[in-house]
Amino acid sequence: MLGTPFFTTKSNGTGMGLTQVFTIIHHHKGRISVQSEVGKGTTFHIWLPIHPNT
């Protein structure tokens, strides 16, 4: 699953990159969406509030 810690398809990867990104976006009260099509690529849309509600 996308964002699962320690999952990677790379021979020398740690699988922590997207997990960290998801955590940072969540802490800033943002959103992320992912669209992917096999053989074509993946697009990430990230929204971060200018003035988060605190």
PyMOL Python script that loads the backbone (N, CA, C, O; Angstrom):
from pymol import cmd

cmd.read_pdbstr("""\
ATOM      1  N   MET A   1       0.848  -1.185   0.000  1.00  0.00           N
ATOM      2  CA  MET A   1       0.000   0.000   0.000  1.00  0.00           C
ATOM      3  C   MET A   1       0.890   1.244   0.000  1.00  0.00           C
ATOM      4  O   MET A   1       1.927   1.284   0.663  1.00  0.00           O
ATOM      5  N   LEU A   2       0.476   2.227  -0.735  1.00  0.00           N
ATOM      6  CA  LEU A   2       1.220   3.467  -0.860  1.00  0.00           C
ATOM      7  C   LEU A   2       1.375   4.149   0.503  1.00  0.00           C
ATOM      8  O   LEU A   2       0.388   4.370   1.205  1.00  0.00           O
ATOM      9  N   GLY A   3       2.594   4.476   0.867  1.00  0.00           N
ATOM     10  CA  GLY A   3       2.848   5.151   2.133  1.00  0.00           C
ATOM     11  C   GLY A   3       3.089   4.221   3.305  1.00  0.00           C
ATOM     12  O   GLY A   3       3.319   4.686   4.421  1.00  0.00           O
ATOM     13  N   THR A   4       3.042   2.917   3.077  1.00  0.00           N
ATOM     14  CA  THR A   4       3.296   1.959   4.140  1.00  0.00           C
ATOM     15  C   THR A   4       4.783   1.995   4.508  1.00  0.00           C
ATOM     16  O   THR A   4       5.638   1.837   3.637  1.00  0.00           O
ATOM     17  N   PRO A   5       5.097   2.203   5.800  1.00  0.00           N
ATOM     18  CA  PRO A   5       6.512   2.262   6.196  1.00  0.00           C
ATOM     19  C   PRO A   5       7.267   0.985   5.839  1.00  0.00           C
ATOM     20  O   PRO A   5       6.756  -0.124   5.998  1.00  0.00           O
ATOM     21  N   PHE A   6       8.470   1.163   5.361  1.00  0.00           N
ATOM     22  CA  PHE A   6       9.437   0.096   5.074  1.00  0.00           C
ATOM     23  C   PHE A   6       9.078  -0.752   3.856  1.00  0.00           C
ATOM     24  O   PHE A   6       9.722  -1.774   3.619  1.00  0.00           O
ATOM     25  N   PHE A   7       8.063  -0.354   3.071  1.00  0.00           N
ATOM     26  CA  PHE A   7       7.771  -1.066   1.828  1.00  0.00           C
ATOM     27  C   PHE A   7       8.479  -0.350   0.692  1.00  0.00           C
ATOM     28  O   PHE A   7       8.316   0.858   0.523  1.00  0.00           O
ATOM     29  N   THR A   8       9.252  -1.074  -0.077  1.00  0.00           N
ATOM     30  CA  THR A   8       9.929  -0.503  -1.233  1.00  0.00           C
ATOM     31  C   THR A   8      10.120  -1.566  -2.298  1.00  0.00           C
ATOM     32  O   THR A   8      10.196  -2.760  -2.007  1.00  0.00           O
ATOM     33  N   THR A   9      10.194  -1.108  -3.530  1.00  0.00           N
ATOM     34  CA  THR A   9      10.505  -2.015  -4.632  1.00  0.00           C
ATOM     35  C   THR A   9      11.942  -1.823  -5.091  1.00  0.00           C
ATOM     36  O   THR A   9      12.388  -2.468  -6.039  1.00  0.00           O
ATOM     37  N   LYS A  10      12.667  -0.932  -4.414  1.00  0.00           N
ATOM     38  CA  LYS A  10      14.054  -0.639  -4.786  1.00  0.00           C
ATOM     39  C   LYS A  10      15.012  -1.508  -3.981  1.00  0.00           C
ATOM     40  O   LYS A  10      14.755  -1.815  -2.817  1.00  0.00           O
ATOM     41  N   SER A  11      16.105  -1.898  -4.601  1.00  0.00           N
ATOM     42  CA  SER A  11      17.054  -2.790  -3.938  1.00  0.00           C
ATOM     43  C   SER A  11      17.784  -2.124  -2.765  1.00  0.00           C
ATOM     44  O   SER A  11      18.218  -2.812  -1.841  1.00  0.00           O
ATOM     45  N   ASN A  12      17.921  -0.809  -2.792  1.00  0.00           N
ATOM     46  CA  ASN A  12      18.630  -0.136  -1.700  1.00  0.00           C
ATOM     47  C   ASN A  12      17.781   0.954  -1.057  1.00  0.00           C
ATOM     48  O   ASN A  12      18.331   1.891  -0.478  1.00  0.00           O
ATOM     49  N   GLY A  13      16.452   0.854  -1.142  1.00  0.00           N
ATOM     50  CA  GLY A  13      15.565   1.847  -0.549  1.00  0.00           C
ATOM     51  C   GLY A  13      15.165   1.466   0.865  1.00  0.00           C
ATOM     52  O   GLY A  13      15.295   0.313   1.275  1.00  0.00           O
ATOM     53  N   THR A  14      14.670   2.464   1.613  1.00  0.00           N
ATOM     54  CA  THR A  14      14.212   2.211   2.981  1.00  0.00           C
ATOM     55  C   THR A  14      12.688   2.154   3.075  1.00  0.00           C
ATOM     56  O   THR A  14      12.144   1.613   4.038  1.00  0.00           O
ATOM     57  N   GLY A  15      12.003   2.710   2.080  1.00  0.00           N
ATOM     58  CA  GLY A  15      10.548   2.720   2.117  1.00  0.00           C
ATOM     59  C   GLY A  15       9.973   3.738   3.079  1.00  0.00           C
ATOM     60  O   GLY A  15       8.827   3.603   3.509  1.00  0.00           O
ATOM     61  N   MET A  16      10.749   4.759   3.426  1.00  0.00           N
ATOM     62  CA  MET A  16      10.270   5.754   4.390  1.00  0.00           C
ATOM     63  C   MET A  16       9.912   7.095   3.755  1.00  0.00           C
ATOM     64  O   MET A  16       9.337   7.946   4.433  1.00  0.00           O
ATOM     65  N   GLY A  17      10.227   7.313   2.493  1.00  0.00           N
ATOM     66  CA  GLY A  17      10.032   8.618   1.862  1.00  0.00           C
ATOM     67  C   GLY A  17       8.591   9.101   1.867  1.00  0.00           C
ATOM     68  O   GLY A  17       8.309  10.177   2.394  1.00  0.00           O
ATOM     69  N   LEU A  18       7.676   8.335   1.294  1.00  0.00           N
ATOM     70  CA  LEU A  18       6.281   8.759   1.237  1.00  0.00           C
ATOM     71  C   LEU A  18       5.632   8.773   2.609  1.00  0.00           C
ATOM     72  O   LEU A  18       4.751   9.594   2.863  1.00  0.00           O
ATOM     73  N   THR A  19       6.045   7.889   3.491  1.00  0.00           N
ATOM     74  CA  THR A  19       5.517   7.893   4.854  1.00  0.00           C
ATOM     75  C   THR A  19       5.834   9.225   5.527  1.00  0.00           C
ATOM     76  O   THR A  19       4.979   9.803   6.198  1.00  0.00           O
ATOM     77  N   GLN A  20       7.046   9.705   5.351  1.00  0.00           N
ATOM     78  CA  GLN A  20       7.436  10.991   5.932  1.00  0.00           C
ATOM     79  C   GLN A  20       6.666  12.140   5.292  1.00  0.00           C
ATOM     80  O   GLN A  20       6.235  13.060   5.988  1.00  0.00           O
ATOM     81  N   VAL A  21       6.490  12.095   3.975  1.00  0.00           N
ATOM     82  CA  VAL A  21       5.729  13.135   3.275  1.00  0.00           C
ATOM     83  C   VAL A  21       4.296  13.178   3.792  1.00  0.00           C
ATOM     84  O   VAL A  21       3.785  14.256   4.096  1.00  0.00           O
ATOM     85  N   PHE A  22       3.639  12.023   3.896  1.00  0.00           N
ATOM     86  CA  PHE A  22       2.262  11.969   4.389  1.00  0.00           C
ATOM     87  C   PHE A  22       2.168  12.535   5.806  1.00  0.00           C
ATOM     88  O   PHE A  22       1.214  13.247   6.122  1.00  0.00           O
ATOM     89  N   THR A  23       3.132  12.232   6.651  1.00  0.00           N
ATOM     90  CA  THR A  23       3.136  12.725   8.033  1.00  0.00           C
ATOM     91  C   THR A  23       3.276  14.248   8.072  1.00  0.00           C
ATOM     92  O   THR A  23       2.563  14.916   8.820  1.00  0.00           O
ATOM     93  N   ILE A  24       4.183  14.792   7.278  1.00  0.00           N
ATOM     94  CA  ILE A  24       4.390  16.246   7.244  1.00  0.00           C
ATOM     95  C   ILE A  24       3.123  16.952   6.766  1.00  0.00           C
ATOM     96  O   ILE A  24       2.710  17.949   7.358  1.00  0.00           O
ATOM     97  N   ILE A  25       2.506  16.444   5.703  1.00  0.00           N
ATOM     98  CA  ILE A  25       1.287  17.059   5.186  1.00  0.00           C
ATOM     99  C   ILE A  25       0.182  17.009   6.230  1.00  0.00           C
ATOM    100  O   ILE A  25      -0.522  18.001   6.425  1.00  0.00           O
ATOM    101  N   HIS A  26       0.016  15.887   6.899  1.00  0.00           N
ATOM    102  CA  HIS A  26      -1.004  15.743   7.946  1.00  0.00           C
ATOM    103  C   HIS A  26      -0.769  16.738   9.078  1.00  0.00           C
ATOM    104  O   HIS A  26      -1.720  17.366   9.542  1.00  0.00           O
ATOM    105  N   HIS A  27       0.466  16.896   9.530  1.00  0.00           N
ATOM    106  CA  HIS A  27       0.782  17.808  10.627  1.00  0.00           C
ATOM    107  C   HIS A  27       0.511  19.268  10.264  1.00  0.00           C
ATOM    108  O   HIS A  27       0.285  20.098  11.144  1.00  0.00           O
ATOM    109  N   HIS A  28       0.534  19.573   8.984  1.00  0.00           N
ATOM    110  CA  HIS A  28       0.263  20.936   8.531  1.00  0.00           C
ATOM    111  C   HIS A  28      -1.186  21.114   8.084  1.00  0.00           C
ATOM    112  O   HIS A  28      -1.538  22.114   7.458  1.00  0.00           O
ATOM    113  N   LYS A  29      -2.020  20.128   8.418  1.00  0.00           N
ATOM    114  CA  LYS A  29      -3.448  20.140   8.103  1.00  0.00           C
ATOM    115  C   LYS A  29      -3.706  20.245   6.596  1.00  0.00           C
ATOM    116  O   LYS A  29      -4.632  20.927   6.156  1.00  0.00           O
ATOM    117  N   GLY A  30      -2.883  19.568   5.832  1.00  0.00           N
ATOM    118  CA  GLY A  30      -3.013  19.565   4.382  1.00  0.00           C
ATOM    119  C   GLY A  30      -3.661  18.297   3.876  1.00  0.00           C
ATOM    120  O   GLY A  30      -4.089  17.438   4.647  1.00  0.00           O
ATOM    121  N   ARG A  31      -3.722  18.201   2.549  1.00  0.00           N
ATOM    122  CA  ARG A  31      -4.292  17.026   1.902  1.00  0.00           C
ATOM    123  C   ARG A  31      -3.372  16.595   0.769  1.00  0.00           C
ATOM    124  O   ARG A  31      -2.596  17.393   0.244  1.00  0.00           O
ATOM    125  N   ILE A  32      -3.470  15.325   0.400  1.00  0.00           N
ATOM    126  CA  ILE A  32      -2.716  14.805  -0.734  1.00  0.00           C
ATOM    127  C   ILE A  32      -3.616  13.837  -1.496  1.00  0.00           C
ATOM    128  O   ILE A  32      -4.348  13.049  -0.898  1.00  0.00           O
ATOM    129  N   SER A  33      -3.549  13.910  -2.820  1.00  0.00           N
ATOM    130  CA  SER A  33      -4.250  12.919  -3.641  1.00  0.00           C
ATOM    131  C   SER A  33      -3.250  12.348  -4.631  1.00  0.00           C
ATOM    132  O   SER A  33      -2.284  13.005  -5.017  1.00  0.00           O
ATOM    133  N   VAL A  34      -3.503  11.117  -5.029  1.00  0.00           N
ATOM    134  CA  VAL A  34      -2.589  10.415  -5.925  1.00  0.00           C
ATOM    135  C   VAL A  34      -3.402   9.827  -7.071  1.00  0.00           C
ATOM    136  O   VAL A  34      -4.428   9.181  -6.857  1.00  0.00           O
ATOM    137  N   GLN A  35      -2.924  10.062  -8.289  1.00  0.00           N
ATOM    138  CA  GLN A  35      -3.518   9.450  -9.473  1.00  0.00           C
ATOM    139  C   GLN A  35      -2.402   8.716 -10.193  1.00  0.00           C
ATOM    140  O   GLN A  35      -1.349   9.294 -10.462  1.00  0.00           O
ATOM    141  N   SER A  36      -2.624   7.436 -10.510  1.00  0.00           N
ATOM    142  CA  SER A  36      -1.584   6.642 -11.134  1.00  0.00           C
ATOM    143  C   SER A  36      -2.177   5.754 -12.214  1.00  0.00           C
ATOM    144  O   SER A  36      -3.268   5.203 -12.067  1.00  0.00           O
ATOM    145  N   GLU A  37      -1.429   5.633 -13.300  1.00  0.00           N
ATOM    146  CA  GLU A  37      -1.832   4.737 -14.380  1.00  0.00           C
ATOM    147  C   GLU A  37      -0.600   3.952 -14.824  1.00  0.00           C
ATOM    148  O   GLU A  37       0.423   4.527 -15.195  1.00  0.00           O
ATOM    149  N   VAL A  38      -0.721   2.631 -14.778  1.00  0.00           N
ATOM    150  CA  VAL A  38       0.397   1.758 -15.130  1.00  0.00           C
ATOM    151  C   VAL A  38       0.893   2.097 -16.531  1.00  0.00           C
ATOM    152  O   VAL A  38       0.105   2.213 -17.470  1.00  0.00           O
ATOM    153  N   GLY A  39       2.182   2.251 -16.659  1.00  0.00           N
ATOM    154  CA  GLY A  39       2.802   2.535 -17.937  1.00  0.00           C
ATOM    155  C   GLY A  39       2.772   3.996 -18.353  1.00  0.00           C
ATOM    156  O   GLY A  39       3.401   4.374 -19.341  1.00  0.00           O
ATOM    157  N   LYS A  40       2.037   4.830 -17.598  1.00  0.00           N
ATOM    158  CA  LYS A  40       1.945   6.254 -17.937  1.00  0.00           C
ATOM    159  C   LYS A  40       2.581   7.137 -16.871  1.00  0.00           C
ATOM    160  O   LYS A  40       3.227   8.130 -17.206  1.00  0.00           O
ATOM    161  N   GLY A  41       2.413   6.800 -15.600  1.00  0.00           N
ATOM    162  CA  GLY A  41       3.026   7.598 -14.546  1.00  0.00           C
ATOM    163  C   GLY A  41       2.083   7.886 -13.397  1.00  0.00           C
ATOM    164  O   GLY A  41       0.954   7.397 -13.355  1.00  0.00           O
ATOM    165  N   THR A  42       2.570   8.690 -12.466  1.00  0.00           N
ATOM    166  CA  THR A  42       1.844   9.008 -11.243  1.00  0.00           C
ATOM    167  C   THR A  42       1.891  10.509 -11.014  1.00  0.00           C
ATOM    168  O   THR A  42       2.920  11.150 -11.224  1.00  0.00           O
ATOM    169  N   THR A  43       0.762  11.062 -10.578  1.00  0.00           N
ATOM    170  CA  THR A  43       0.670  12.482 -10.252  1.00  0.00           C
ATOM    171  C   THR A  43       0.217  12.626  -8.808  1.00  0.00           C
ATOM    172  O   THR A  43      -0.748  11.991  -8.382  1.00  0.00           O
ATOM    173  N   PHE A  44       0.925  13.468  -8.060  1.00  0.00           N
ATOM    174  CA  PHE A  44       0.570  13.791  -6.683  1.00  0.00           C
ATOM    175  C   PHE A  44       0.093  15.235  -6.638  1.00  0.00           C
ATOM    176  O   PHE A  44       0.746  16.124  -7.185  1.00  0.00           O
ATOM    177  N   HIS A  45      -1.041  15.469  -5.991  1.00  0.00           N
ATOM    178  CA  HIS A  45      -1.532  16.828  -5.749  1.00  0.00           C
ATOM    179  C   HIS A  45      -1.486  17.047  -4.240  1.00  0.00           C
ATOM    180  O   HIS A  45      -2.037  16.260  -3.470  1.00  0.00           O
ATOM    181  N   ILE A  46      -0.826  18.118  -3.832  1.00  0.00           N
ATOM    182  CA  ILE A  46      -0.671  18.426  -2.409  1.00  0.00           C
ATOM    183  C   ILE A  46      -1.273  19.797  -2.144  1.00  0.00           C
ATOM    184  O   ILE A  46      -0.942  20.767  -2.826  1.00  0.00           O
ATOM    185  N   TRP A  47      -2.155  19.876  -1.156  1.00  0.00           N
ATOM    186  CA  TRP A  47      -2.760  21.133  -0.733  1.00  0.00           C
ATOM    187  C   TRP A  47      -2.314  21.412   0.693  1.00  0.00           C
ATOM    188  O   TRP A  47      -2.448  20.558   1.570  1.00  0.00           O
ATOM    189  N   LEU A  48      -1.785  22.599   0.923  1.00  0.00           N
ATOM    190  CA  LEU A  48      -1.401  23.049   2.258  1.00  0.00           C
ATOM    191  C   LEU A  48      -2.084  24.375   2.520  1.00  0.00           C
ATOM    192  O   LEU A  48      -2.038  25.265   1.670  1.00  0.00           O
ATOM    193  N   PRO A  49      -2.723  24.534   3.687  1.00  0.00           N
ATOM    194  CA  PRO A  49      -3.430  25.775   3.967  1.00  0.00           C
ATOM    195  C   PRO A  49      -2.453  26.940   4.178  1.00  0.00           C
ATOM    196  O   PRO A  49      -1.360  26.772   4.719  1.00  0.00           O
ATOM    197  N   ILE A  50      -2.881  28.112   3.737  1.00  0.00           N
ATOM    198  CA  ILE A  50      -2.065  29.312   3.964  1.00  0.00           C
ATOM    199  C   ILE A  50      -2.135  29.712   5.431  1.00  0.00           C
ATOM    200  O   ILE A  50      -1.121  30.058   6.037  1.00  0.00           O
ATOM    201  N   HIS A  51      -3.333  29.662   5.995  1.00  0.00           N
ATOM    202  CA  HIS A  51      -3.557  29.987   7.400  1.00  0.00           C
ATOM    203  C   HIS A  51      -4.301  28.840   8.053  1.00  0.00           C
ATOM    204  O   HIS A  51      -5.531  28.854   8.100  1.00  0.00           O
ATOM    205  N   PRO A  52      -3.576  27.836   8.565  1.00  0.00           N
ATOM    206  CA  PRO A  52      -4.280  26.686   9.163  1.00  0.00           C
ATOM    207  C   PRO A  52      -5.071  27.089  10.405  1.00  0.00           C
ATOM    208  O   PRO A  52      -4.680  27.988  11.149  1.00  0.00           O
ATOM    209  N   ASN A  53      -6.179  26.410  10.605  1.00  0.00           N
ATOM    210  CA  ASN A  53      -6.963  26.606  11.827  1.00  0.00           C
ATOM    211  C   ASN A  53      -6.220  25.995  12.991  1.00  0.00           C
ATOM    212  O   ASN A  53      -5.894  24.808  12.966  1.00  0.00           O
ATOM    213  N   THR A  54      -5.950  26.774  13.996  1.00  0.00           N
ATOM    214  CA  THR A  54      -5.224  26.262  15.161  1.00  0.00           C
ATOM    215  C   THR A  54      -6.063  26.316  16.396  1.00  0.00           C
ATOM    216  O   THR A  54      -5.607  25.924  17.470  1.00  0.00           O
TER     217      THR A  54
END
""", "prot")
cmd.dss("prot")
cmd.show_as("cartoon", "prot")
cmd.util.cbc("prot")
cmd.orient("prot")
